[in-house]
Amino acid sequence: MSAPPRISCVILCHNYGRYLDQAITSCLEQEPGNFVLHEIIVIDDGSNDETEEVCRRHEKNVKVIRRSQQGFGQTLTDAFLLSTGDWVAPLDADDWFHPSKLRTCAEAMTGETLFLEHWENVVDSNGNPKLKDPHPGGNTSTLVVHREAALSLLPVTNEIFFHALREAGRGAAFTDPLTYYRVHSHSMTDRSTPGLSQDYRAEVCLGLSDRLRMMYGNPPTWATSRQLRVISQHFRVLASGHRVESALQRKKHLPAMIFLPGMLIATLRARDPIAPWLRSLSSTIVGRPLVQLSTTQGERAEP
């Protein structure tokens, strides 16, 4: 029998000291299963609040890396560079894990799977339910990624980079809400300024598309050059879709129309379903964004 997977829980923290204790405790109190909790790391990215004090209370069980602020992308990159487990479960310090998260995810850590994602419970600043039903994940705290595979994508600017593993057919998904995703006024993503979050996501998707194109000549073990070409185009489709939404949120209909031809071309090259492009086209015609500004949509990341 093969050894159980070693999982590194890595908590990303910048001035979230008031939530950090709950995040750490949620890692320490995971239900037993077919895995080894290899380590818990807190990366303190230049916090000037109570983060250091909270870390001291857990110093026997947690490795703390404290440095000057370098930003979300570098902190997420370091979560994989500095950990030593087989799998990495990143956790934003204002979120926390359900006790069954690692046990449930470990059941899928077999075969060709390199990327795991699951749903989330969305809560407010006090931890009270904000939505009645679980919400699809995809953000940092809802992912568990095979470390060796992730290294081939570094450096990253956002967790969306790891979604390339899913598009390569190396992912597994759960509808179980295994993370509590906290939405509050100090979240890093600005969801109140029209278009800003969509612009940021477009930049991330384009950056990932370009990174994948650079890998064509020397593909990683998890994808062929042909797959990388298709996946690269897929993220260009997403980027165009985000740009259309941004323009509509800003009430700029002509720029939204300009992005549609490129989105269609990338859709055909990626062999993606045509439905998203048709929705963007319809949205542009009626002049109403598909994605309304919301406190529950999108990945938490610095704009």
Steps between C-alpha positions, in 0.01 A plus 500: 500500500621850421564743780217744580542845342674766707303824500641844577249757621636845417321806638543830314470796735525875464335690785243229563617433854146528636401197292828308505438296815189343346689422178784329688264309728304371201820342367595350836155350556466311173330161525734202458510325166729346242746790503778651708473861614860562409527863613313820565674815377393859551649751257471839668528740210600817683209516746497782754203381705466219757619231255838455673335456839258238365788310339689492831205325664529221243878486468521135612279382215555754224798616298491877452670685216500872565626751245433845353192525284543350152139468390250226438658348189841457658348366821300240309811409301697461823230273642622239252870587503531487879281200576627143482186284489374301203190721482442861601174632645526882492275692736432873511528601865149644513348166393499165678473130409216262580629219727449241224685691225830312490339161563258552213761635260747223584254246362555648152879521520547202273596419144548794269325759717709810574239765579207489743228758549181514701211727593485745788270647764497879462493681836515860617771669707367335817484154349122497459349353180473757221345268244239235569659238273863399436681693228738366230863551592807545283670755725812446708346337806296250298795339322748225578780468245772242442819684583724364223242586235452847648872572485489485121258796498691727737522791547127569515304818546177330602358154577343497152840384371443160663169463317710404196544158663124452500475602135765237420266234639698453821244633744223374727215702647275466804173675563560464874546846662835434666606861560338795671562800273479825688375813321569826682582863442876437515510221241779560250274490195321827426158386380333839534684691225337415163729300275803490729474138609422389143801690365723332754375152413547575129865590567552180699347282227712669231810454714424130539429464129838654419674278755351187344612616156856524630476134608411363154859404417566325829166384636462388863419140587130580550424622147607467138591794276168454321310517828689811604401675177133425559512596868682822417219599265242406763642757739502759225128432462455561872705819480284634217186413692626688804584802282151501352352490850731778617401725211130440564537563871661832410214564253738507202318298236729566202814359672293196600416437133866534400598203719237266354681399174815405688294303751333308218831418330652377828184297569534318169872440548444368852208286384304649788120498506354793307243577773721740703574706188129510413422621854761774469357596162148511640616696802673754277192540279272571794769705674478316830794316665466130559686521829350749741724648768485264794680431825507127426639484148856464389830405651646688791810667367660840493382719210 
